[in-house]
C-alpha cells in the first residue's frame, strides 16, 4: 500500500478571479491550489461586464484567464485591467494557443502563459507572480511615502524664514551648495538653482574681511565634527551687504567628504538694532558724563559764591559783633550776652558754610588728592553724626585722575549718608588702596545690614546711583556682609594717572 502524500504547509488565504467558461477547468485548477495547501476564495466570470463588476466590487490576488471565451478574450481582459489601473498578476491558462498569440498577450501585460494540459508549473508560477506583485506593491508604497516625505519637507523648508541648506566641499576644493530652499532667492537675490549650479562658489559671496573667520570656523567644525555657528556678511551682486547667521551640523559622507546641513538666517536687522543700541548707550554715557560735569561745575560755582560772598559777610558780622560787645557799657549784661549769642550763631553759620562749601566743591580733593579728601570728609561725618569713622589709606601717594577721584569721593559721600540714615551703625571702617591697575575703596559698617528684599529695590540705599557712577568709569560695585555684622561696599575703578593739571599741590592752602 503506497504511503499517503505529506500534507503541505498551510498557505495564506488567496482570492482568485477566474475568467473561464468551462466550470470543469475551474474545478481542476482549484484542486491544484488545494493540493498545494491553499484555501482559495474564488469567483468565475465569463464576460467583460462581469469582470468589471467583480474588479470594482472586491479585491483579488490573482486572475486566471482562458485565452478565448465566447464574446470575450484575454486581450480584452488585459485592456480592462489597464483602464482600471490595476496591478494584478494575470496568467493565461488555455488549452489551445498559438505561440504568436502568447507572445502578443505577454506584450499586452500578461505575466505568464500555461497550458491546461501541463499544469505542473501552475503553483510555482503563481507563487512567483504573487511575490513579484508584493514587491511592486511595497515599492509603490515606499515611493508614495518618499513623495509624501519630500512634500512635507518642501512645505516645511519653504515656509521657514531662514534658508535650509546642504553644503560640502566641491571636487574643485571649493565650498558649494548641494541644496538650498526657496528662501535663498530672497536672501541672495538669485534663484536657488542658480546658486547651486553657478560657477561662483560660496566663498565668493562672503565679504573679503569676513572670509578668514569663516574658514577658521569651518575648519574647527570639520576637524571635530562640531556644530558650525558663524556670523558674518555676504555681499550681493548689487553691492548690498547683509549679515547672516549660519548654523549647521556636519557629517561625513560615504566618500569621506564633510557635509554641512543646517539653516542660514538673515540677521541684518538685529545687527542694525544692536549697533543702534550701542550707539545710543555711548551717547547716553557721554550725555551722563556731560551732565555730571555740569552738575559739578554748578556745585563749584555755588560753593564759591557761598564761600566768597556769604562766608565773607558772616565774618564781617562776627567782627562787628566783637566791636559792639567791646563798646557796650559794663551795666547792660543782658545786651552783652545777646551779643555773645549772636556771635556763637555766626560761628555756627561760618562752620556750616565751610562744611557745605567742602561738600559742594571739595577743594581739598584738587589740592591734596583723594586720600586727604576722604580723611577730611570722614572727620566731618564723625563730628556731625557721632558715628566713629576709622580711615586707613595704605598709599597716600595714590593719585587717580580727577574724574575718578571725584566720582569715588561722591560715592563715598553717598555711602556715608546711607549709613547715617539706614544702617543704625556706631562705626564705619574705610580703606583706600591700590590693587593691580585698580583703585579700591572699601566702606564697612557695623549696622543692621541689608536684607535680600532691600537689594531688589531699584533705588535701595542709593545703590543704583552708586552703580551708575562706577559704570560710567568702567568700574564696579561689590556688595557683601561685613564681619561680624553690617554691610561692606567695595568700589573698584580703573587707575588712570592724573594729568599735569590735575596733580595736587601740597603747597596750596586748604579752602575752608
ZIBELWO-V908450 format. One record per residue. OMEGA is omega in degrees with one decimal (* if undefined). Layout:
omega
OMEGA
OMEGA
//
This chain:
omega
-177.7
179.7
178.4
179.6
179.2
179.7
177.8
176.1
-178.2
-179.7
178.7
178.3
-179.7
-179.3
-174.1
173.0
179.4
170.6
-166.7
177.6
-179.4
-178.2
179.4
178.8
178.0
179.8
179.4
-179.8
178.2
179.0
178.1
178.8
-178.3
177.8
-179.9
176.9
178.9
171.8
-170.4
165.8
-170.4
172.3
-179.0
176.8
-175.7
-179.9
179.2
-178.9
178.4
179.7
-179.1
179.2
-180.0
-179.6
-179.0
-174.6
-172.7
175.0
-179.6
178.4
-170.7
174.9
173.4
-169.6
170.4
-176.4
-177.7
172.5
176.8
178.7
-178.5
-177.7
177.5
178.9
178.7
178.2
178.2
178.1
179.2
178.2
178.6
178.2
179.7
178.3
179.6
175.0
-179.3
173.2
-175.5
-177.2
177.5
175.8
-173.1
177.0
-178.5
177.7
-179.7
-177.3
-178.8
177.0
178.2
179.4
179.4
179.5
178.5
177.0
-179.9
176.5
176.7
-176.7
178.8
177.3
178.4
175.1
179.0
179.7
-179.1
-175.7
179.1
-179.0
-173.3
-174.2
176.3
179.7
179.0
-177.1
175.9
-178.1
176.3
177.4
-179.1
176.7
176.3
177.7
178.9
-179.9
178.0
178.5
178.4
179.1
178.5
178.4
177.9
177.1
178.8
178.9
178.1
178.5
178.7
178.9
177.5
179.4
178.3
178.9
179.8
-176.8
-179.0
-178.8
173.5
-179.7
176.9
179.7
174.5
-174.1
167.1
-173.9
176.6
175.4
177.1
176.9
179.4
179.4
177.9
174.2
-179.0
-180.0
170.4
178.2
173.7
176.0
-174.9
179.2
179.2
-179.4
179.2
-177.7
-173.8
-175.5
-178.9
178.8
-175.6
-177.7
177.1
177.1
-178.9
-174.5
-175.7
-178.6
-179.5
-179.6
-179.0
-176.7
-179.7
179.0
-175.9
171.8
-171.0
-176.1
177.9
-177.4
-179.1
179.5
178.8
179.5
179.9
179.2
178.7
179.2
179.3
179.5
-179.4
-177.3
-174.6
-173.2
179.5
-177.9
174.4
179.1
-171.4
174.1
178.4
-175.3
171.4
179.2
-177.9
178.8
178.8
-175.9
-179.5
176.5
176.4
172.6
177.4
169.3
-178.1
-179.3
-176.4
177.9
-179.5
172.2
176.7
175.7
178.6
179.1
179.0
178.2
176.8
179.8
176.8
176.7
-175.8
-176.0
177.8
-176.4
172.4
-177.3
-178.5
-178.6
-178.8
177.3
177.3
178.2
178.2
179.7
178.1
179.6
177.2
179.1
178.6
178.7
178.5
178.5
179.0
178.1
178.4
178.1
178.7
178.0
178.9
178.8
177.9
178.5
177.8
179.7
179.1
177.4
179.0
175.7
-179.4
178.2
179.7
179.6
-180.0
178.4
179.9
-177.6
-173.1
-175.2
-176.5
179.4
178.8
178.3
-179.7
177.6
178.2
176.7
178.3
179.8
180.0
178.4
177.2
177.5
179.1
180.0
-177.9
-176.7
179.5
176.1
-175.6
-176.4
-174.1
-177.5
-177.8
178.9
179.1
178.9
177.8
177.9
177.8
178.9
178.0
178.9
179.2
178.4
177.4
176.5
178.8
179.9
178.2
178.7
179.5
177.3
179.0
-179.2
178.8
179.0
-179.2
-179.9
179.2
-179.6
-176.6
179.9
178.7
178.3
178.3
-173.5
-171.3
175.2
-173.6
-176.9
-179.8
179.9
178.8
178.3
179.8
179.3
178.6
177.5
177.7
179.6
-179.3
179.3
-175.2
-172.1
-173.9
177.4
-179.6
179.9
-177.9
-173.9
177.2
174.7
-175.2
-178.0
179.4
176.6
178.2
-170.1
175.6
176.6
-171.6
-179.4
177.9
179.5
-178.5
179.6
179.4
178.5
178.6
176.4
177.1
176.4
-179.9
180.0
178.2
176.9
178.6
178.6
-178.0
-176.7
-165.5
-167.3
-173.4
-177.6
174.5
-178.5
176.5
175.9
-176.4
175.9
175.5
-174.6
176.1
175.0
-176.8
179.4
179.5
169.3
-173.4
175.4
-176.7
-178.1
-178.4
174.9
179.5
-176.0
-173.3
179.2
-178.5
173.2
177.6
179.8
178.7
-177.9
-179.6
178.3
-175.3
-176.7
-176.8
173.9
178.1
-175.2
-179.0
179.2
178.9
179.9
-179.4
177.3
-177.5
179.2
178.5
178.1
-172.4
-179.7
-178.1
179.4
173.0
-178.0
-177.5
176.3
174.8
180.0
2.6
179.8
179.2
-175.2
178.2
172.7
177.5
-177.6
179.8
178.9
177.6
-179.6
175.9
-178.3
177.5
175.5
-178.5
-179.5
-174.9
-177.0
177.1
178.2
-177.3
-177.5
177.1
179.4
179.3
175.9
179.2
*
//
